[in-house]
Amino acid sequence: VLFMACSEDDSASTTPNPVTAEAGQVNLAFDHHVGGTAFDRLDSIESEALPYDNGSGDMFRITTFKYLINELQLTNQKDSVFSYPQSVSADEVNGIFLIGFGELSGESVSLSDIPTGTYTNLSFKVGLEESTVQEGAAGGILSQGGLGPRDSDMFWNWNAGYVSIKFEGISADTAGRAFGESI
C-alpha cells in the first residue's frame, strides 16, 4: 500500500475533526503479489494454467482471494495517529472493508473525512475481533444475505462469525488438484 497525503476537499464534511477542521480523502490501492509476480486477477477454475510457484517447486493457480480489514489508523509526520471511525449496526457498517477479487470485494478503498496532512504510516487489522459484532445481526458488508459476507462466502455458516481471509486455488500436486484455506 502506497500513499502520500490527502488534500482539502470542498465537498468534505464540515464537522470538525479531532485533529483539524479541514478534511480530505485518502484512496488506498492494494497490490497483491505471489513471490515476485503481480497477482491482479483470479484464475478460472477451468483453466489449466498454473502460473505461480510456491517456492518449493509446486505450481498453482488462485481461484479465490479476499479478506476483511478494519481498525485503520493513519500516522502523520508528527506521529499523531488518526483512527478511521468504525461502527457496526443492524443497518450499516462503517470502517470495515472487503478486499480482494470478486463481485463484492475490491482492490481499493476510499476513506473520507481524513484530516488534511502528510501521512507516513498506515496500519490495519485483517479479520474482525469477536467484540466487533457481538450485538447480533449486522448490516452492510457484514449482512448475512443481501450481498453481504454470506453471499461472498465470508460468513461461517456453522458458527456465528466471519471468515478473515479466504484463499483457494488449484495445484497439480494436491489430491483432487484443489487446495484452500479459510481463516
Disulfide bonds with the S-S distance in Angstrom:
none
